[in-house]
Amino acid sequence: MTTDRADRSGLLDRHLAFVEALRGAGLSVSLAEDLDAVAALSALHWTSRDTVRDAFAATMVKKQSQRTTFDALFDVYFPGMVGNGAAASGDGEGSESGEGEGGQVRDNATALLNFRDRLAELLEAAEMDPAELQRMAAEMVGTFGAMPGRGPGLSSWSAYTALQRVAPQELIDRLVQGLMADGADEDDARRRANQRIGAFTAMVEGDARRRIAEEKGPDHVAEVAVRPSIDNLAFMAARRSDLDEMRKEIFPLARRLATRLAKEQHSRHARSAPLDFRRTVRASMATGGVPMTTHHRPKRPHRTDLVVLCDVSGSTANFAQFTLLFVFALREVFQSMRAFTFIDHVHEVTGHFRPGADPVDVLADLAASASHAALWGRTNYGRVFTKFAEQHADALGPKTTLLILGDARSNYSDLHEDTLKTLAGSVKRAFWLNPEHERNWGTGDSAAPTYSEIVRMIECRNLNQLSEFVHELAW
């Protein structure tokens, strides 16, 4: 009885820690959803880990974009294996397999070749066995990802080291040939090969987190090794796979916001529109001449012009492409829009924001145009503002919203604050979105404190903050 009670207490503690980790990663799990999860799990048998995972997800995950983070944290707090798992298989014994004393496989050239061959055969199979793939991931981390001799407090397992040693990406051409031999065309074979390598890479990263969690506790891993949900992931820290996922989120979000903001604007202006005296009098006949309900003439929603100045230097590349595309997706909110990119020279890119354009094509075109945005190769905001005032002042007017996108790091050059004051003073309103955390403003070559006194500067590091700003922008 005492043991059973202790087991339940330990499970409850693990559940509560898991919920806190989800919140820390950006998933808004309410108390009601927490209780729903407990109720759902009390009705299930814990013999199936997948069933438990799905029950947690059904009660606590609100959006598909959060599922990757949820799964990573679930694997940390409720791992599918412990220790070495099913580490090295019996393939190739003795010295030829690189096996040392006690059956422990050592990292050497023979073991590496043996492992890569077995991994390729598994990935080439028409129907891959996920359980076997997971065992291979555990073996790979245990053999090629160990970090012996590290100091106290440092991780002793590294997915990066294991992936660098095995280099599964180098197996893609081999996988493509194998899949094509089974009847797949080249494009389909390459797509499937990349998907399989990507899935295996994720398993390797997950197994490294699991091992570190065993050593230092799941809370440590949740804090330092699990990436936040895509809504809260910083643009500047995004990897290529993250960028693809963000792109899927950013356009539907923009369209939903545009639709909602249009309705809100219509509702807001309805009450301030001129009184329709004739309709009001006619309606009052039903109440004995008392105008109980007033009617108003339709008023066209207020719409503004938008001018965007976007830093496309290397330090802000991820942030630049997504904020520009977000504005592109919201173009129907504005009567007209002009967009400019810069590093130390201004280049107009308005032509890329054409209706019906493919977002992927827009990204490619903007990337190509960035090469025209620099003369000296170093960001110079003061020079940019001066050149914009000289060459494109006609883009600004009393109905214009000016939007500046960049980190305000100007390599200690002349800031030309007076020029920015002139530009900001000629428009209806001006905003500056900065992808750096506010605590870093003013450090090093950051001119954020100076420029923020002229233009309202807003921290915009992720999709959530970008969404909040666009809601404000439309008003």
C-alpha positions as CSV (number, residue, x, y, z in Angstrom):
1,M,0.0,0.0,0.0
2,T,2.8,2.4,0.9
3,T,4.7,1.6,-2.2
4,D,1.6,2.1,-4.4
5,R,1.0,5.5,-2.7
6,A,4.6,6.5,-3.3
7,D,4.3,5.6,-7.0
8,R,1.2,7.6,-7.4
9,S,2.8,10.6,-5.6
10,G,5.8,10.3,-7.9
11,L,3.6,10.2,-11.0
12,L,1.6,13.2,-9.9
13,D,4.8,15.2,-9.3
14,R,6.0,14.2,-12.8
15,H,2.7,15.2,-14.3
16,L,2.8,18.7,-12.6
17,A,6.4,19.2,-13.7
18,F,5.4,18.3,-17.3
19,V,2.6,20.8,-17.3
20,E,4.9,23.5,-16.0
21,A,7.5,22.7,-18.7
22,L,4.7,23.0,-21.4
23,R,3.9,26.4,-20.0
24,G,7.5,27.4,-20.0
25,A,7.8,26.5,-23.6
26,G,4.9,28.7,-24.6
27,L,1.9,26.4,-24.5
28,S,-0.9,28.0,-22.5
29,V,-2.2,25.1,-20.4
30,S,-5.0,26.3,-18.1
31,L,-5.9,24.7,-14.8
32,A,-9.1,23.3,-16.3
33,E,-7.1,21.6,-19.1
34,D,-4.7,20.3,-16.5
35,L,-7.6,18.7,-14.7
36,D,-9.0,17.4,-17.9
37,A,-5.8,15.6,-18.6
38,V,-5.8,14.0,-15.2
39,A,-9.4,12.9,-15.7
40,A,-8.6,11.4,-19.1
41,L,-5.6,9.6,-17.9
42,S,-7.5,8.1,-14.9
43,A,-9.8,6.4,-17.4
44,L,-6.9,4.8,-19.4
45,H,-4.5,2.0,-18.9
46,W,-0.9,3.1,-18.8
47,T,0.2,0.0,-20.7
48,S,0.3,1.9,-24.0
49,R,2.7,4.9,-24.1
50,D,1.2,6.2,-27.4
51,T,-2.3,6.2,-25.8
52,V,-1.0,8.2,-22.8
53,R,0.7,10.7,-25.2
54,D,-2.5,11.1,-27.3
55,A,-4.6,11.7,-24.1
56,F,-2.2,14.4,-22.9
57,A,-2.1,16.0,-26.4
58,A,-5.9,15.9,-26.8
59,T,-6.4,17.8,-23.5
60,M,-3.5,20.3,-23.6
61,V,-2.4,21.0,-27.2
62,K,-4.5,23.7,-28.9
63,K,-2.7,24.0,-32.2
64,Q,-0.9,21.6,-34.5
65,S,2.1,23.9,-34.5
66,Q,2.6,23.2,-30.8
67,R,2.8,19.4,-31.3
68,T,6.5,19.3,-32.0
69,T,7.4,21.0,-28.7
70,F,4.8,18.9,-26.8
71,D,6.2,15.6,-28.2
72,A,9.8,16.7,-27.3
73,L,8.8,17.4,-23.7
74,F,6.7,14.3,-23.4
75,D,9.7,12.2,-24.4
76,V,11.8,13.9,-21.7
77,Y,9.3,13.5,-18.9
78,F,7.9,10.1,-19.9
79,P,10.8,8.4,-21.9
80,G,10.2,5.3,-23.9
81,M,13.4,3.7,-22.7
82,V,16.1,4.2,-20.1
83,G,19.9,3.9,-20.0
84,N,21.4,2.5,-23.2
85,G,18.0,1.1,-24.4
86,A,18.5,-1.6,-27.0
87,A,22.0,-0.2,-27.7
88,A,24.3,-2.1,-30.1
89,S,22.7,-5.0,-31.9
90,G,24.6,-8.3,-32.4
91,D,25.5,-7.4,-36.0
92,G,29.2,-8.0,-36.5
93,E,30.9,-9.3,-33.3
94,G,34.4,-9.1,-32.0
95,S,37.1,-6.7,-33.2
96,E,35.7,-6.3,-36.7
97,S,32.6,-4.5,-35.3
98,G,34.7,-2.3,-33.1
99,E,33.4,-4.0,-30.0
100,G,35.5,-3.7,-26.8
101,E,35.5,-5.3,-23.5
102,G,32.1,-6.2,-22.0
103,G,30.4,-5.9,-25.4
104,Q,30.5,-2.1,-25.4
105,V,30.9,-0.8,-29.0
106,R,33.6,1.7,-29.4
107,D,33.7,4.7,-31.8
108,N,36.1,3.7,-34.5
109,A,36.3,3.5,-38.3
110,T,35.1,-0.1,-38.4
111,A,32.1,0.6,-36.1
112,L,31.2,3.7,-38.1
113,L,31.1,1.9,-41.4
114,N,29.2,-1.0,-40.0
115,F,26.6,1.4,-38.4
116,R,26.2,3.5,-41.6
117,D,25.5,0.4,-43.7
118,R,22.9,-0.9,-41.3
119,L,21.3,2.5,-41.1
120,A,21.1,2.8,-44.9
121,E,19.5,-0.6,-45.2
122,L,16.9,0.3,-42.6
123,L,16.1,3.6,-44.3
124,E,15.9,2.0,-47.7
125,A,13.3,-0.5,-46.6
126,A,9.9,0.0,-48.3
127,E,8.2,0.0,-44.8
128,M,10.5,1.2,-42.1
129,D,10.1,-0.2,-38.6
130,P,9.8,2.9,-36.2
131,A,10.8,0.8,-33.2
132,E,14.0,-0.4,-34.9
133,L,14.8,3.1,-36.1
134,Q,14.5,4.3,-32.5
135,R,16.9,1.6,-31.4
136,M,19.3,2.7,-34.0
137,A,19.1,6.3,-32.8
138,A,19.8,5.2,-29.3
139,E,22.8,3.1,-30.5
140,M,24.1,6.1,-32.5
141,V,24.0,8.4,-29.5
142,G,25.5,5.8,-27.2
143,T,28.3,5.0,-29.5
144,F,29.1,8.2,-31.4
145,G,27.6,10.9,-29.2
146,A,29.4,10.2,-25.9
147,M,31.3,13.2,-24.5
148,P,33.8,11.6,-22.0
149,G,36.0,13.8,-19.9
150,R,33.6,16.8,-19.9
151,G,33.6,19.0,-16.8
152,P,31.0,18.8,-14.0
153,G,27.7,20.3,-15.0
154,L,28.3,19.8,-18.8
155,S,26.3,17.4,-20.9
156,S,27.9,14.0,-21.5
157,W,25.8,13.2,-24.6
158,S,25.7,15.2,-27.8
159,A,23.3,14.7,-30.7
160,Y,25.5,17.2,-32.7
161,T,28.6,15.1,-32.2
162,A,26.8,11.9,-33.2
163,L,25.3,13.5,-36.3
164,Q,28.7,14.9,-37.3
165,R,30.3,11.5,-37.0
166,V,27.7,9.4,-38.8
167,A,26.6,12.2,-41.2
168,P,23.2,10.7,-42.2
169,Q,22.7,13.5,-44.8
170,E,25.5,11.9,-46.9
171,L,23.3,8.8,-47.2
172,I,20.6,10.6,-49.2
173,D,22.0,9.8,-52.7
174,R,22.2,6.2,-51.7
175,L,18.7,6.2,-50.4
176,V,17.5,7.9,-53.6
177,Q,19.0,5.2,-55.7
178,G,17.5,2.4,-53.6
179,L,14.0,4.0,-53.7
180,M,14.3,4.5,-57.5
181,A,15.2,0.8,-57.9
182,D,11.9,0.0,-56.2
183,G,10.0,2.0,-58.8
184,A,9.8,5.6,-57.4
185,D,10.6,8.5,-59.7
186,E,13.6,10.7,-58.8
187,D,11.7,13.6,-57.3
188,D,9.5,11.4,-55.1
189,A,12.5,9.3,-54.1
190,R,14.5,12.4,-53.1
191,R,11.5,13.8,-51.1
192,R,11.0,10.5,-49.3
193,A,14.8,10.2,-48.6
194,N,14.9,13.7,-47.0
195,Q,11.8,12.9,-44.9
196,R,13.3,9.7,-43.6
197,I,16.7,11.4,-42.8
198,G,14.9,14.2,-41.1
199,A,12.8,11.8,-39.0
200,F,15.8,9.9,-37.9
201,T,17.7,13.1,-37.1
202,A,14.8,14.1,-34.8
203,M,15.0,10.7,-33.1
204,V,18.8,11.1,-32.4
205,E,18.2,14.6,-30.9
206,G,15.4,13.2,-28.8
207,D,17.6,10.3,-27.5
208,A,20.4,12.7,-26.5
209,R,17.8,14.8,-24.5
210,R,16.5,11.6,-22.9
211,R,20.0,10.6,-21.7
212,I,20.8,14.1,-20.4
213,A,17.5,14.1,-18.6
214,E,18.4,10.9,-16.8
215,E,21.7,12.5,-15.6
216,K,20.4,16.0,-14.7
217,G,16.7,15.7,-14.5
218,P,14.0,16.5,-17.0
219,D,13.5,20.1,-15.7
220,H,17.1,20.9,-16.7
221,V,16.5,19.6,-20.2
222,A,13.2,21.4,-20.5
223,E,14.8,24.7,-19.7
224,V,17.9,24.5,-21.8
225,A,17.5,21.9,-24.6
226,V,13.9,21.8,-25.7
227,R,13.0,24.5,-28.2
228,P,9.9,26.6,-27.5
229,S,6.7,26.2,-29.6
230,I,6.9,27.8,-33.1
231,D,4.7,30.7,-31.9
232,N,7.3,31.6,-29.3
233,L,10.5,30.7,-31.1
234,A,12.7,33.7,-31.8
235,F,13.0,34.6,-35.5
236,M,16.8,35.1,-35.0
237,A,17.2,31.5,-33.6
238,A,15.1,29.7,-36.2
239,R,16.7,26.9,-38.2
240,R,15.8,25.9,-41.8
241,S,13.2,23.4,-40.6
242,D,11.7,26.0,-38.3
243,L,11.5,28.6,-41.1
244,D,9.4,26.2,-43.2
245,E,7.1,25.6,-40.2
246,M,6.8,29.4,-39.6
247,R,6.0,30.0,-43.2
248,K,3.0,27.6,-42.9
249,E,1.8,29.6,-39.8
250,I,2.4,33.1,-40.9
251,F,0.1,33.4,-43.9
252,P,-3.0,31.8,-42.4
253,L,-2.5,33.9,-39.3
254,A,-2.2,37.0,-41.4
255,R,-5.4,36.3,-43.3
256,R,-7.3,35.6,-40.1
257,L,-6.1,38.8,-38.6
258,A,-7.0,40.8,-41.8
259,T,-10.5,39.4,-41.8
260,R,-11.0,40.1,-38.1
261,L,-9.6,43.6,-38.3
262,A,-11.9,44.4,-41.2
263,K,-14.9,43.4,-39.2
264,E,-13.7,45.3,-36.1
265,Q,-13.2,48.4,-38.2
266,H,-16.6,48.2,-39.7
267,S,-18.2,47.8,-36.3
268,R,-16.2,50.6,-34.9
269,H,-17.1,53.1,-37.6
270,A,-20.8,52.1,-37.7
271,R,-21.5,54.0,-34.5
272,S,-19.6,57.1,-35.6
273,A,-21.1,57.3,-39.1
274,P,-23.5,60.1,-40.0
275,L,-27.2,59.7,-38.9
276,D,-29.6,58.5,-41.6
277,F,-32.5,60.7,-40.6
278,R,-35.0,59.3,-43.1
279,R,-34.5,55.7,-42.1
280,T,-34.6,56.6,-38.4
281,V,-37.9,58.4,-38.8
282,R,-39.4,55.5,-40.7
283,A,-38.3,53.0,-38.1
284,S,-39.8,55.2,-35.3
285,M,-43.3,54.8,-36.8
286,A,-43.4,51.3,-35.2
287,T,-42.9,52.9,-31.8
288,G,-45.4,55.7,-32.0
289,G,-42.9,58.2,-33.4
290,V,-40.3,57.6,-30.7
291,P,-36.9,57.0,-32.3
292,M,-35.9,54.0,-30.2
293,T,-33.4,52.8,-32.8
294,T,-31.1,55.1,-34.8
295,H,-29.9,54.2,-38.3
296,H,-26.6,55.5,-39.8
297,R,-25.3,55.9,-43.2
298,P,-22.6,53.5,-44.3
299,K,-19.1,54.8,-43.7
300,R,-16.1,53.6,-45.6
301,P,-13.6,51.9,-43.3
302,H,-10.5,54.0,-42.8
303,R,-7.5,52.7,-44.8
304,T,-4.0,53.9,-44.8
305,D,-0.9,53.8,-46.9
306,L,2.0,51.7,-45.7
307,V,5.7,52.2,-46.3
308,V,8.1,49.5,-45.1
309,L,11.9,49.9,-44.5
310,C,13.5,46.5,-43.9
311,D,17.0,45.7,-42.8
312,V,18.1,42.6,-44.8
313,S,21.7,42.3,-43.4
314,G,22.8,38.8,-42.4
315,S,22.1,39.4,-38.7
316,T,18.4,40.0,-39.3
317,A,17.8,37.8,-42.4
318,N,15.2,35.4,-40.8
319,F,13.3,38.3,-39.2
320,A,13.3,40.3,-42.4
321,Q,11.8,37.7,-44.7
322,F,9.0,36.8,-42.4
323,T,8.0,40.3,-41.4
324,L,8.0,41.4,-45.0
325,L,5.9,38.4,-46.0
326,F,3.5,39.0,-43.1
327,V,3.0,42.6,-44.4
328,F,2.5,41.2,-47.8
329,A,-0.2,38.9,-46.6
330,L,-1.9,41.9,-44.9
331,R,-1.7,44.1,-48.0
332,E,-5.5,44.2,-48.4
333,V,-5.7,46.2,-45.2
334,F,-3.8,49.1,-46.9
335,Q,-4.8,51.2,-49.8
336,S,-1.3,51.2,-51.2
337,M,2.1,49.9,-50.0
338,R,5.7,50.5,-50.9
339,A,8.5,48.4,-49.6
340,F,12.3,49.1,-49.4
341,T,15.2,46.9,-48.2
342,F,18.5,48.1,-47.0
343,I,21.9,47.4,-45.5
344,D,23.7,50.7,-46.2
345,H,21.9,51.5,-49.4
346,V,18.1,51.7,-50.1
347,H,16.5,49.4,-52.7
348,E,12.8,49.4,-53.6
349,V,11.2,46.0,-53.7
350,T,7.5,47.0,-54.1
351,G,7.2,45.1,-57.3
352,H,7.7,41.8,-55.5
353,F,4.5,42.2,-53.5
354,R,2.2,41.6,-56.4
355,P,-1.3,40.1,-55.9
356,G,-1.4,36.3,-56.3
357,A,2.3,35.8,-56.1
358,D,3.6,32.6,-54.7
359,P,5.2,33.1,-51.2
360,V,8.1,30.9,-52.0
361,D,8.8,33.0,-55.1
362,V,8.6,36.2,-53.1
363,L,11.1,34.8,-50.7
364,A,13.5,33.9,-53.5
365,D,13.1,37.3,-55.2
366,L,13.6,39.2,-51.9
367,A,16.8,37.2,-51.2
368,A,18.1,38.0,-54.6
369,S,17.3,41.7,-54.3
370,A,19.2,41.9,-51.0
371,S,22.5,41.9,-53.0
372,H,21.6,45.3,-54.3
373,A,20.9,46.7,-50.8
374,A,24.6,47.2,-49.8
375,L,27.5,49.2,-51.2
376,W,29.9,48.8,-48.3
377,G,28.6,45.6,-46.8
378,R,28.0,47.0,-43.3
379,T,24.7,48.2,-41.9
380,N,24.5,52.0,-41.7
381,Y,21.1,53.3,-40.6
382,G,22.1,56.9,-40.7
383,R,23.1,56.6,-44.3
384,V,19.9,54.7,-45.2
385,F,17.6,57.4,-43.7
386,T,19.5,60.1,-45.5
387,K,19.4,58.3,-48.9
388,F,15.7,57.5,-48.4
389,A,14.9,61.2,-47.6
390,E,16.8,62.2,-50.8
391,Q,15.4,59.6,-53.2
392,H,12.0,58.5,-51.9
393,A,10.5,61.3,-49.7
394,D,7.5,61.3,-52.1
395,A,6.5,57.8,-50.7
396,L,5.5,59.4,-47.4
397,G,2.4,61.5,-46.7
398,P,0.0,62.5,-43.9
399,K,-2.0,59.3,-44.2
400,T,1.1,57.0,-44.3
401,T,2.1,54.4,-41.7
402,L,5.9,54.1,-41.7
403,L,7.2,50.7,-40.5
404,I,10.9,50.1,-39.9
405,L,12.2,46.6,-39.4
406,G,15.6,46.0,-38.0
407,D,17.9,45.6,-35.0
408,A,19.1,49.2,-34.9
409,R,22.7,48.1,-34.9
410,S,24.5,50.6,-37.0
411,N,28.2,49.7,-36.6
412,Y,28.9,52.9,-34.6
413,S,28.2,55.1,-37.7
414,D,26.6,58.6,-37.7
415,L,22.9,58.0,-36.8
416,H,21.4,61.1,-38.5
417,E,18.7,61.4,-35.9
418,D,17.4,64.7,-37.4
419,T,16.7,63.0,-40.7
420,L,14.7,60.3,-39.0
421,K,12.8,63.0,-37.1
422,T,11.9,64.6,-40.4
423,L,10.7,61.3,-41.9
424,A,8.6,60.4,-38.8
425,G,7.2,63.9,-38.7
426,S,5.9,63.7,-42.2
427,V,3.7,60.6,-41.7
428,K,0.6,59.8,-39.7
429,R,2.4,57.3,-37.5
430,A,5.7,55.4,-37.4
431,F,6.7,52.1,-35.7
432,W,10.0,50.2,-35.4
433,L,10.0,46.5,-34.9
434,N,13.2,45.2,-33.3
435,P,13.9,41.4,-33.3
436,E,16.3,41.7,-30.3
437,H,15.2,41.3,-26.7
438,E,14.7,44.8,-25.1
439,R,17.3,44.1,-22.5
440,N,19.9,44.1,-25.3
441,W,18.9,47.5,-26.7
442,G,21.8,49.9,-26.1
443,T,24.5,47.3,-25.8
444,G,27.5,47.4,-28.2
445,D,26.7,49.2,-31.4
446,S,22.9,49.2,-30.8
447,A,21.3,52.7,-31.4
448,A,17.9,51.5,-30.2
449,P,17.7,53.9,-27.2
450,T,18.4,56.9,-29.5
451,Y,16.0,55.9,-32.3
452,S,13.3,54.8,-29.8
453,E,13.0,58.4,-28.7
454,I,12.0,59.4,-32.2
455,V,10.0,56.4,-33.4
456,R,8.1,54.0,-31.1
457,M,10.2,50.9,-31.0
458,I,8.6,47.5,-30.2
459,E,10.2,44.2,-29.4
460,C,9.2,41.7,-32.0
461,R,11.0,38.4,-31.6
462,N,8.4,35.8,-32.5
463,L,5.1,35.1,-34.2
464,N,3.1,35.9,-31.1
465,Q,4.6,39.4,-30.7
466,L,4.2,40.0,-34.5
467,S,0.5,39.0,-34.3
468,E,0.0,41.4,-31.4
469,F,1.6,44.3,-33.3
470,V,-0.4,43.8,-36.5
471,H,-3.6,43.9,-34.5
472,E,-2.6,47.3,-33.2
473,L,-1.3,48.4,-36.6
474,A,-4.7,48.1,-38.3
475,W,-6.1,50.6,-35.8
